[in-house]
Structure formats: structure tokens, C-alpha cells
Amino acid sequence: MQYGSSIAMYIALKRMGKKVDVILPEYPKCYEFLPCITEAKKEKSQEKYDLAIALDCSDIKRLNGFSDCFENANSRIVIDHHGSNTMFGDDNFVNPVSPACSEILIIVLEYIGVNIDKEIGTCLLTGIITDTGGFKYSNVTSDTFEFVAELLKKGVNVSNVYKMAMQIISRPSFELRKIAINRMEFLEEGKITFTYITTDEMKKLGAGIGDHDGIVEIGRDVEGVEVSIFLRQTETGYKASLRSNGKINVADACLMLGGGGHPFAAGCNLEMRLEQAKEKIISQIKRFL
């Protein structure tokens, strides 16, 4: 999760005496508990950076319109765990076996001599918890829990981080989930669930960034479902989020539509009307059933 890993790197570099900017144009309200997150820049800087670091991004297009800040830097580093990473940095620390980008970052920070204290540890734990879906994804390893144990020794409040990052949701988020559940369809003999949310519905409820998070998980948790599909309307079409129960590689399906991600959690952008987007994504998944 880029919020936790980005803030962890920001704090670590500041502790090393570096002049640092962390650029997060927007972030969900639930992450306001992260130390120093209010110091994040939301707009592009005009200065040319000596070094730019991209965290938890598989492709330069995922830098939310800030790719020029990365490309114009004198040196560029990528730290990531997506198997679909395009290796767009000068130096790429990519481990697709790692269940969380923050696990890789822990190794990097220890290698360069950074003391991982409670503040940095809170950010790193947030990244681990969110990237692993609260430790429920199949790629979680014994190393994951060893990392968490070490962070716990640093004074990180594991239960509080879990609660803030995974359990507490806003009222608009709750209302969006109700809408999505009420219109959820079960297709292909219950192996696929499909639902969506429109921009009008989000505006009516006063929903903000991240309030749609978690909706795609609801369909996957139903017995017999292999793939859950959630579409969120955007200015140009729909953003598709997919989750798999383990038999189908949704990253491969999304790759065919210009997206990507992890084998069991992936997404893509569909610049078309709802019915076209629905047909496109479902047709792609049916090929893997």
C-alpha cells in the first residue's frame, strides 16, 4: 500500500538529514492516523529532484499524473512487489514473491542503516496489513509475521493499526456498500459476482477518496464465487476492480484490458459505457473459468 510505504520512506529520509518531498495528491481519510501524512504534497513541484523513488507502483502510469516528476529526476528508483512491474526505474528493487511492498522496504531501510522506530514502524505495518488484506491472502509467509513481531517490539500498536486501516469505515462508505450489495448480480452459476457504483451516487452521499474501498471484497466472500467484479464510474468510463478466490489469475485477465496487479487482486480502466464495460470484463473472466 503506497500510503504506508511512502510515508515510511519520507520519515526515514528526513531522519537521514535529506531534504524530502512526499507526493500524495489525495488519500483516504482513514489514513489520517499515519504520522506526518499531513506533510504530503498534493501538487506538483517545479523543482527538479536529484532522486525520485516510486513505491508500490507497477507502471509509471500509476503515478497519478506525477510521472514527469519521476522522469525528470536525475536518478530514479522503483521499490515494488507487483509481478507486472515494468522496471521503469534506473534501479528496480522488485520482489513479486513479497506479499507487501513494506516488507521489501523494511529490508532496504535496514540495509542503509535506518533505525525503524515506532513512527516508521506504524507506517510499515499499515502497508503490510493493507497489502495482505489483513493477513488473509495466500501469499502471506512466515517472514510476514516475523516482520510484524519485530514492529510490535518497537512499540507499534498492531491492533490499533488493524482497526484504523481495515475495520473503521465512514458513513458514506457504509451507504455505498448497501447500494452495491442490493444491485449485486450472480453470474455463471454463481462463480462471478458483479456490481457497480456511479459518480452521482458517490456525490449524493458525499463520498470521498477511498470510500469505495472494500466493496469488491464483499462479492468474493460469498460461497461458490470465484471472481468478484466491481466497477466504479470515473470521468472517462469505469475503473474495474477484481478479486479472485485463488483459482483464477485476475491480473492476467486485466492485463488483456490494459491493466494489471496481483494474481488474486487486480484492476483496469474501461473507457466506455456501463453495459459495454460490464460485457467486456465479464467476457474476459469467462475465458478463465
VOVEXMAR-242150 format. One record per residue (C-alpha): x, y, z; residue in one letter; residue number from 1. Coordinates in steps of 0.2 Angstrom, whole numbers. Each point is the difference from the previous one (the first is absolute). Layout:
N
[[X, Y, Z], 'a', NUM];
...
! end
This chain:
289
[[0, 0, 0], 'm', 1];
[[8, 16, -6], 'q', 2];
[[-6, 11, 14], 'y', 3];
[[9, -10, 14], 'g', 4];
[[16, -3, -10], 's', 5];
[[1, 18, -7], 's', 6];
[[-2, 8, 17], 'i', 7];
[[13, -13, 8], 'a', 8];
[[13, 5, -13], 'm', 9];
[[-4, 18, 2], 'y', 10];
[[3, -1, 19], 'i', 11];
[[16, -11, -2], 'a', 12];
[[8, 12, -13], 'l', 13];
[[-4, 15, 11], 'k', 14];
[[9, -8, 15], 'r', 15];
[[15, -3, -12], 'm', 16];
[[1, 19, -2], 'g', 17];
[[-7, 0, -18], 'k', 18];
[[-11, 14, -7], 'k', 19];
[[-16, -10, -5], 'v', 20];
[[-17, 2, -8], 'd', 21];
[[-13, -14, 1], 'v', 22];
[[-13, 2, -13], 'i', 23];
[[-17, -7, 3], 'l', 24];
[[-13, 11, -10], 'p', 25];
[[-14, -8, 11], 'e', 26];
[[-3, -14, 13], 'y', 27];
[[-14, -8, 9], 'p', 28];
[[-5, 8, 16], 'k', 29];
[[3, -16, 9], 'c', 30];
[[18, 2, -2], 'y', 31];
[[1, 17, 9], 'e', 32];
[[7, -10, 16], 'f', 33];
[[16, -2, -10], 'l', 34];
[[14, 11, 8], 'p', 35];
[[5, 14, -12], 'c', 36];
[[-13, -3, -13], 'i', 37];
[[-6, 17, 1], 't', 38];
[[17, 6, -6], 'e', 39];
[[-3, -9, -17], 'a', 40];
[[0, 11, -15], 'k', 41];
[[-16, 0, -11], 'k', 42];
[[7, 10, -15], 'e', 43];
[[14, -1, -11], 'k', 44];
[[17, 8, 4], 's', 45];
[[9, 10, -13], 'q', 46];
[[17, -5, 6], 'e', 47];
[[10, -14, -7], 'k', 48];
[[4, -14, 12], 'y', 49];
[[17, -8, 2], 'd', 50];
[[-9, -16, 4], 'l', 51];
[[-18, -6, -2], 'a', 52];
[[-6, -16, 8], 'i', 53];
[[-16, -9, -6], 'a', 54];
[[-8, -12, 13], 'l', 55];
[[-13, -13, -3], 'd', 56];
[[-3, 5, -18], 'c', 57];
[[2, -13, -14], 's', 58];
[[0, 13, -14], 'd', 59];
[[4, 18, -2], 'i', 60];
[[-18, 3, -5], 'k', 61];
[[-5, -4, 17], 'r', 62];
[[9, 15, 7], 'l', 63];
[[-17, 10, 0], 'n', 64];
[[5, 13, -13], 'g', 65];
[[17, 3, 9], 'f', 66];
[[11, -10, -12], 's', 67];
[[9, 15, -6], 'd', 68];
[[7, 3, 17], 'c', 69];
[[7, -17, 0], 'f', 70];
[[6, 0, -18], 'e', 71];
[[9, 17, 2], 'n', 72];
[[10, -5, 15], 'a', 73];
[[18, -3, -1], 'n', 74];
[[-1, -18, 7], 's', 75];
[[-16, -11, 1], 'r', 76];
[[-3, -14, 12], 'i', 77];
[[-15, -12, 0], 'v', 78];
[[-4, -11, 15], 'i', 79];
[[-15, -12, -3], 'd', 80];
[[-7, -17, 1], 'h', 81];
[[-11, -1, -15], 'h', 82];
[[3, -14, -12], 'g', 83];
[[-5, 11, -14], 's', 84];
[[13, 14, 4], 'n', 85];
[[7, 7, -16], 't', 86];
[[17, 4, 8], 'm', 87];
[[-2, 19, -4], 'f', 88];
[[14, 6, 12], 'g', 89];
[[19, 1, -2], 'd', 90];
[[1, -12, 15], 'd', 91];
[[-15, -12, 3], 'n', 92];
[[-2, -9, 17], 'f', 93];
[[-14, -11, -5], 'v', 94];
[[-5, -16, 9], 'n', 95];
[[-16, -7, -7], 'p', 96];
[[0, -14, 13], 'v', 97];
[[-1, 13, 14], 's', 98];
[[-18, 2, 6], 'p', 99];
[[3, 18, 4], 'a', 100];
[[10, 14, -6], 'c', 101];
[[4, 5, 18], 's', 102];
[[8, -16, 3], 'e', 103];
[[13, 4, -14], 'i', 104];
[[2, 17, 8], 'l', 105];
[[4, -6, 17], 'i', 106];
[[15, -10, -8], 'i', 107];
[[5, 16, -10], 'v', 108];
[[-1, 11, 16], 'l', 109];
[[10, -12, 10], 'e', 110];
[[13, -2, -13], 'y', 111];
[[3, 19, -1], 'i', 112];
[[1, 1, 19], 'g', 113];
[[-17, 8, 4], 'v', 114];
[[-6, -3, 18], 'n', 115];
[[-18, -6, -2], 'i', 116];
[[-9, 8, 15], 'd', 117];
[[-18, 1, 5], 'k', 118];
[[-5, 13, -13], 'e', 119];
[[8, -8, -15], 'i', 120];
[[-6, -17, 6], 'g', 121];
[[-18, 6, 1], 't', 122];
[[1, 5, -18], 'c', 123];
[[8, -16, -5], 'l', 124];
[[-12, -11, 9], 'l', 125];
[[-14, 10, -8], 't', 126];
[[7, -5, -17], 'g', 127];
[[2, -18, 5], 'i', 128];
[[-18, -1, 7], 'i', 129];
[[-8, 8, -15], 't', 130];
[[10, -9, -14], 'd', 131];
[[-4, -17, 8], 't', 132];
[[-18, 4, 3], 'g', 133];
[[2, -2, 19], 'g', 134];
[[12, -15, -2], 'f', 135];
[[-14, -10, -9], 'k', 136];
[[8, -2, -18], 'y', 137];
[[9, -16, -4], 's', 138];
[[17, 8, -4], 'n', 139];
[[2, 5, 19], 'v', 140];
[[16, -9, 6], 't', 141];
[[8, -4, 17], 's', 142];
[[12, 15, -4], 'd', 143];
[[-16, 11, 0], 't', 144];
[[-4, -4, 18], 'f', 145];
[[19, 1, 5], 'e', 146];
[[0, 18, -7], 'f', 147];
[[-16, 4, 10], 'v', 148];
[[7, -7, 16], 'a', 149];
[[15, 11, -2], 'e', 150];
[[-11, 15, -3], 'l', 151];
[[-10, -5, 16], 'l', 152];
[[17, 0, 10], 'k', 153];
[[2, 18, -6], 'k', 154];
[[-16, 5, 8], 'g', 155];
[[-11, 0, -15], 'v', 156];
[[-18, -2, 5], 'n', 157];
[[-5, -14, -12], 'v', 158];
[[-18, -1, 6], 's', 159];
[[-3, 18, -2], 'n', 160];
[[8, 1, -18], 'v', 161];
[[-11, -15, -5], 'y', 162];
[[-15, 8, 7], 'k', 163];
[[3, 17, -9], 'm', 164];
[[6, -7, -17], 'a', 165];
[[-12, -15, -1], 'm', 166];
[[-15, 2, 11], 'q', 167];
[[-6, 18, 2], 'i', 168];
[[-10, 6, -15], 'i', 169];
[[-9, 17, -3], 's', 170];
[[-19, 2, -1], 'r', 171];
[[1, 3, -19], 'p', 172];
[[11, -16, -2], 's', 173];
[[-14, -10, 10], 'f', 174];
[[-14, 8, -11], 'e', 175];
[[10, -4, -16], 'l', 176];
[[2, -18, 5], 'r', 177];
[[-19, -1, 3], 'k', 178];
[[-3, 6, -18], 'i', 179];
[[13, -12, -7], 'a', 180];
[[-7, -15, 9], 'i', 181];
[[-18, 3, -5], 'n', 182];
[[5, 1, -18], 'r', 183];
[[13, -15, 0], 'm', 184];
[[-3, -13, -13], 'e', 185];
[[5, -18, 0], 'f', 186];
[[6, -6, -17], 'l', 187];
[[7, -16, -7], 'e', 188];
[[-9, -12, 12], 'e', 189];
[[6, 11, 15], 'g', 190];
[[18, 0, -5], 'k', 191];
[[0, 19, -4], 'i', 192];
[[-7, 14, 10], 't', 193];
[[-2, 17, -8], 'f', 194];
[[-5, 17, 7], 't', 195];
[[4, 19, -3], 'y', 196];
[[-2, 17, 7], 'i', 197];
[[-3, 16, -10], 't', 198];
[[8, 18, 3], 't', 199];
[[-18, 7, 3], 'd', 200];
[[-2, -13, 14], 'e', 201];
[[17, 5, 8], 'm', 202];
[[-4, 19, -2], 'k', 203];
[[-17, -3, 8], 'k', 204];
[[8, -8, 15], 'l', 205];
[[14, 12, 2], 'g', 206];
[[12, -15, -3], 'a', 207];
[[19, 4, -1], 'g', 208];
[[16, -8, -6], 'i', 209];
[[1, -18, 7], 'g', 210];
[[-19, -1, 5], 'd', 211];
[[-2, -13, -14], 'h', 212];
[[14, -11, 7], 'd', 213];
[[-5, -17, 6], 'g', 214];
[[-16, -2, -11], 'i', 215];
[[9, -12, -11], 'v', 216];
[[4, -11, 14], 'e', 217];
[[-19, -3, 5], 'i', 218];
[[-4, -10, -16], 'g', 219];
[[16, -11, 2], 'r', 220];
[[-5, -5, 17], 'd', 221];
[[-16, -9, -6], 'v', 222];
[[1, -19, 0], 'e', 223];
[[3, -7, -18], 'g', 224];
[[6, 17, -7], 'v', 225];
[[16, -1, -10], 'e', 226];
[[2, 18, -5], 'v', 227];
[[-8, 16, 6], 's', 228];
[[-1, 15, -12], 'i', 229];
[[-4, 18, 6], 'f', 230];
[[-1, 14, -12], 'l', 231];
[[2, 18, 6], 'r', 232];
[[-5, 14, -12], 'q', 233];
[[13, 13, -4], 't', 234];
[[1, 15, -11], 'e', 235];
[[4, -10, -16], 't', 236];
[[-8, -17, 4], 'g', 237];
[[2, -13, 13], 'y', 238];
[[14, -6, 12], 'k', 239];
[[-2, -19, 2], 'a', 240];
[[6, -8, 15], 's', 241];
[[1, -19, 1], 'l', 242];
[[3, -13, 14], 'r', 243];
[[3, -18, -2], 's', 244];
[[-2, -15, 12], 'n', 245];
[[16, -8, -6], 'g', 246];
[[-4, -10, -16], 'k', 247];
[[0, 14, -12], 'i', 248];
[[14, 12, -4], 'n', 249];
[[-9, 17, -1], 'v', 250];
[[16, 9, -4], 'a', 251];
[[1, -10, -16], 'd', 252];
[[-18, 5, -5], 'a', 253];
[[3, 18, 4], 'c', 254];
[[16, 0, -9], 'l', 255];
[[-10, -3, -16], 'm', 256];
[[-10, 15, 3], 'l', 257];
[[15, 12, 3], 'g', 258];
[[1, -3, 19], 'g', 259];
[[9, -11, 12], 'g', 260];
[[3, -4, 19], 'g', 261];
[[2, -15, 10], 'h', 262];
[[-6, -18, -5], 'p', 263];
[[-15, 1, 12], 'f', 264];
[[-2, 19, 1], 'a', 265];
[[0, 11, -16], 'a', 266];
[[-8, 14, -10], 'g', 267];
[[-1, 9, -16], 'c', 268];
[[-8, 16, -7], 'n', 269];
[[-15, -2, -13], 'l', 270];
[[-3, 16, -9], 'e', 271];
[[-18, -5, -6], 'm', 272];
[[-18, 0, 6], 'r', 273];
[[-6, -11, 14], 'l', 274];
[[-7, -14, -10], 'e', 275];
[[15, -1, -12], 'q', 276];
[[12, 0, 15], 'a', 277];
[[-10, -14, 8], 'k', 278];
[[-1, -11, -15], 'e', 279];
[[19, 3, -3], 'k', 280];
[[6, -5, 17], 'i', 281];
[[-12, -14, 2], 'i', 282];
[[5, -7, -17], 's', 283];
[[18, 0, 5], 'q', 284];
[[-3, -9, 16], 'i', 285];
[[-11, -13, -8], 'k', 286];
[[15, -5, -10], 'r', 287];
[[9, -5, 16], 'f', 288];
[[-14, -10, 8], 'l', 289];
! end
